[in-house]
Amino acid sequence: MARMRSAKQALEAALNGQNWRRSLPEIAAAGMPYVGPLFSFLLRGPLLMHRAAAALGATVARLAESQPEAARNIVRRYMWHMNEESGNIGWGIPEAFGETLAASPLLAREFHRVLISYIISLDRDDNFCDHPPLRRSCFWAIGRLAQADPGLAQSARGWLRKGLEDEDMLCRGMAAWALGQLPPDIMDAPALRRLAEADHTELCSVFDGETITEASVSTLARDVLRTNAPANPAQG
């Protein structure tokens, strides 16, 4: 028990360190023994949660190479935590889900539709995440997948656009950020422009891979419009 507690403390120290990303290969190589502690860190402060999610993603991706069924079972564990019947709220689970699919092409191909389903509302029995604070994380997770594999995330595009009009204002901002991780599409512009021009000042917290930054909902929409704007041929 003391050895397990010591290993967990060392793991936490590594993730809290300035060069935490350098520790990810070693953490991933440890495999299953670190999975439980990493799950527990998902319930901690926002920065440690995101770093633990990245470490869990790297670990599960490494497992998928040699023990694919064990890796699939961990993804199914994410799915269970996202299920209302589990009795859990699922804090940190979308982030871990997104990081895992971003790190593992195999698992991304098999489970990307499940991740995307959390933002799909069909007004009937579906997987839609109806808890707004958790749904914000689902938008972030889809954006993280889009960074790694925009082809697989492309099927979320229409639902991300719909997310720009989500009943929760912060979900709108996170949907805009997620759209910005996909290749530009002119069809996104009208809804993004409406959101940008509405001057919504509510602040979204976005993990950029290293730190958590804050930006207003409308600023996130403006950033995507600016990034996706076609170059002016008269310039240069």
C-alpha positions as CSV (number, residue, x, y, z in Angstrom):
1,M,0.0,0.0,0.0
2,A,2.8,2.4,0.9
3,R,4.5,1.6,-2.4
4,M,1.3,2.3,-4.3
5,R,0.8,5.6,-2.5
6,S,4.4,6.6,-3.2
7,A,4.0,5.8,-6.9
8,K,0.8,7.9,-7.0
9,Q,2.6,10.8,-5.4
10,A,5.5,10.6,-7.9
11,L,3.0,10.5,-10.7
12,E,1.2,13.6,-9.4
13,A,4.5,15.4,-9.0
14,A,5.5,14.6,-12.6
15,L,2.2,15.9,-13.9
16,N,2.5,19.1,-11.9
17,G,6.1,19.6,-13.1
18,Q,7.1,22.3,-15.6
19,N,8.3,19.7,-18.1
20,W,5.3,17.3,-17.6
21,R,5.0,16.4,-21.2
22,R,8.5,14.8,-21.1
23,S,7.1,12.4,-18.5
24,L,4.3,11.1,-20.7
25,P,6.3,8.3,-22.5
26,E,7.5,6.9,-19.2
27,I,3.9,7.2,-17.7
28,A,2.5,5.4,-20.8
29,A,5.1,2.7,-20.6
30,A,4.0,1.9,-17.1
31,G,0.6,0.8,-18.5
32,M,-2.3,-0.4,-16.4
33,P,-0.9,0.3,-12.9
34,Y,-1.2,4.1,-13.6
35,V,-4.7,4.0,-15.1
36,G,-6.4,4.1,-11.7
37,P,-4.4,7.0,-10.3
38,L,-4.8,8.9,-13.6
39,F,-8.6,8.5,-13.4
40,S,-8.5,9.9,-9.8
41,F,-6.6,12.9,-11.0
42,L,-9.4,13.8,-13.4
43,L,-11.4,15.0,-10.4
44,R,-8.7,17.4,-9.4
45,G,-8.1,21.1,-10.4
46,P,-8.6,22.0,-14.1
47,L,-4.9,22.0,-15.0
48,L,-4.0,18.7,-13.4
49,M,-7.2,17.2,-14.8
50,H,-6.2,18.2,-18.4
51,R,-2.6,16.9,-17.8
52,A,-3.9,13.6,-16.4
53,A,-6.3,13.3,-19.3
54,A,-3.3,13.7,-21.7
55,A,-1.3,11.1,-19.7
56,L,-4.3,8.7,-19.7
57,G,-4.7,9.2,-23.5
58,A,-1.0,8.4,-24.0
59,T,-1.2,5.4,-21.7
60,V,-4.4,3.9,-23.3
61,A,-2.9,4.5,-26.8
62,R,0.2,2.6,-25.8
63,L,-1.9,-0.2,-24.4
64,A,-3.9,-0.3,-27.7
65,E,-0.7,-1.3,-29.5
66,S,-0.1,-4.5,-27.5
67,Q,-3.4,-5.1,-25.6
68,P,-6.1,-3.6,-27.8
69,E,-9.0,-5.2,-25.9
70,A,-7.7,-3.8,-22.6
71,A,-7.5,-0.4,-24.2
72,R,-11.1,-0.8,-25.6
73,N,-12.3,-1.6,-22.1
74,I,-10.9,1.6,-20.7
75,V,-12.7,3.5,-23.5
76,R,-15.9,1.6,-22.5
77,R,-15.2,2.8,-19.0
78,Y,-15.3,6.4,-20.2
79,M,-18.6,5.6,-21.9
80,W,-20.0,4.2,-18.7
81,H,-19.0,7.3,-16.7
82,M,-20.8,9.4,-19.3
83,N,-23.9,7.3,-18.9
84,E,-26.5,8.7,-16.5
85,E,-27.1,5.2,-15.1
86,S,-23.6,5.1,-13.8
87,G,-24.5,7.7,-11.2
88,N,-21.4,9.8,-12.1
89,I,-21.3,13.3,-13.5
90,G,-18.2,12.3,-15.6
91,W,-15.9,15.2,-14.7
92,G,-12.7,15.0,-16.8
93,I,-14.1,12.0,-18.8
94,P,-14.7,13.9,-22.1
95,E,-11.2,15.3,-21.9
96,A,-9.7,11.9,-21.4
97,F,-11.8,10.5,-24.2
98,G,-10.7,13.2,-26.6
99,E,-7.0,12.8,-25.7
100,T,-7.2,9.0,-26.0
101,L,-8.7,9.2,-29.5
102,A,-6.3,11.9,-30.5
103,A,-3.4,9.6,-29.4
104,S,-4.7,6.3,-30.9
105,P,-5.7,6.0,-34.5
106,L,-7.1,2.5,-33.8
107,L,-9.4,3.7,-31.0
108,A,-10.3,6.9,-32.9
109,R,-11.6,4.9,-35.8
110,E,-13.6,2.6,-33.5
111,F,-15.0,5.2,-31.1
112,H,-15.1,8.7,-32.7
113,R,-18.8,8.4,-33.4
114,V,-19.5,7.7,-29.7
115,L,-17.6,10.9,-28.7
116,I,-19.4,13.0,-31.2
117,S,-22.8,11.6,-30.1
118,Y,-22.5,13.5,-26.9
119,I,-23.3,16.7,-28.7
120,I,-26.1,15.3,-30.9
121,S,-29.6,16.0,-29.7
122,L,-32.3,14.1,-31.6
123,D,-35.1,14.9,-29.2
124,R,-35.5,11.3,-28.5
125,D,-33.4,8.5,-26.9
126,D,-29.8,9.5,-27.7
127,N,-26.4,10.0,-26.1
128,F,-26.7,13.8,-25.9
129,C,-25.0,15.2,-22.8
130,D,-27.7,17.3,-21.2
131,H,-25.5,18.6,-18.4
132,P,-24.2,21.9,-19.8
133,P,-20.9,22.1,-17.8
134,L,-20.0,18.6,-19.0
135,R,-21.2,19.3,-22.5
136,R,-18.7,22.1,-22.8
137,S,-16.0,19.5,-22.2
138,C,-17.5,17.3,-25.0
139,F,-17.1,20.2,-27.4
140,W,-13.5,20.6,-26.3
141,A,-12.9,16.8,-26.7
142,I,-14.2,16.9,-30.3
143,G,-11.9,19.8,-31.0
144,R,-9.0,17.8,-29.6
145,L,-9.8,14.9,-31.9
146,A,-10.1,17.4,-34.8
147,Q,-6.5,18.5,-34.1
148,A,-5.3,15.0,-34.5
149,D,-7.6,13.6,-37.2
150,P,-9.8,16.2,-38.9
151,G,-11.1,13.6,-41.3
152,L,-12.8,11.6,-38.5
153,A,-14.0,14.8,-36.7
154,Q,-15.5,16.2,-39.9
155,S,-18.8,14.3,-39.3
156,A,-19.2,16.5,-36.2
157,R,-19.2,19.8,-38.2
158,G,-22.9,20.2,-38.6
159,W,-23.5,19.5,-34.9
160,L,-20.7,21.9,-33.9
161,R,-22.5,24.6,-36.0
162,K,-25.7,23.8,-34.1
163,G,-23.7,24.1,-30.9
164,L,-23.1,27.8,-31.8
165,E,-26.7,28.3,-30.7
166,D,-26.6,26.0,-27.7
167,E,-28.8,27.1,-24.8
168,D,-25.7,27.3,-22.7
169,M,-23.6,30.3,-23.7
170,L,-20.2,28.7,-22.8
171,C,-21.1,25.7,-24.9
172,R,-21.5,28.1,-27.8
173,G,-17.9,29.4,-27.2
174,M,-16.5,25.9,-27.0
175,A,-18.4,24.8,-30.1
176,A,-16.7,27.8,-31.9
177,W,-13.3,26.8,-30.6
178,A,-13.9,23.2,-31.8
179,L,-14.9,24.4,-35.3
180,G,-11.7,26.3,-35.4
181,Q,-9.7,23.0,-35.1
182,L,-11.3,21.7,-38.3
183,P,-10.2,22.9,-41.8
184,P,-12.0,26.1,-42.9
185,D,-15.5,25.8,-44.4
186,I,-17.3,28.8,-45.7
187,M,-20.6,27.3,-44.5
188,D,-19.4,27.9,-40.9
189,A,-19.1,31.7,-41.4
190,P,-22.7,32.9,-41.0
191,A,-23.3,31.3,-37.6
192,L,-19.8,32.2,-36.4
193,R,-20.4,35.8,-37.5
194,R,-23.7,36.1,-35.6
195,L,-22.0,34.8,-32.5
196,A,-19.0,37.1,-33.0
197,E,-21.1,40.2,-33.4
198,A,-23.4,39.5,-30.4
199,D,-20.6,40.6,-28.1
200,H,-21.1,37.8,-25.5
201,T,-18.6,38.5,-22.8
202,E,-19.0,35.2,-20.8
203,L,-15.5,33.6,-20.4
204,C,-14.6,30.1,-21.7
205,S,-11.6,28.2,-20.3
206,V,-9.7,26.5,-23.0
207,F,-6.7,24.1,-22.6
208,D,-4.2,24.8,-25.4
209,G,-2.0,21.8,-24.7
210,E,0.1,23.5,-22.1
211,T,-1.9,26.0,-20.1
212,I,-5.6,27.1,-19.6
213,T,-6.5,30.4,-21.2
214,E,-9.7,32.4,-20.9
215,A,-11.5,34.1,-23.8
216,S,-15.0,35.4,-24.2
217,V,-17.6,33.5,-26.3
218,S,-17.6,36.1,-29.0
219,T,-13.8,36.4,-29.0
220,L,-13.5,32.7,-29.7
221,A,-15.9,33.1,-32.6
222,R,-14.0,36.1,-34.0
223,D,-10.7,34.2,-33.7
224,V,-12.1,31.4,-35.9
225,L,-13.4,33.8,-38.5
226,R,-10.0,35.6,-38.5
227,T,-8.1,32.4,-38.9
228,N,-10.3,31.1,-41.6
229,A,-10.6,34.3,-43.6
230,P,-9.3,33.9,-47.2
231,A,-6.1,35.7,-48.0
232,N,-6.6,39.0,-49.9
233,P,-4.9,38.5,-53.3
234,A,-4.3,42.2,-53.4
235,Q,-2.0,42.0,-50.4
236,G,1.7,41.1,-50.7
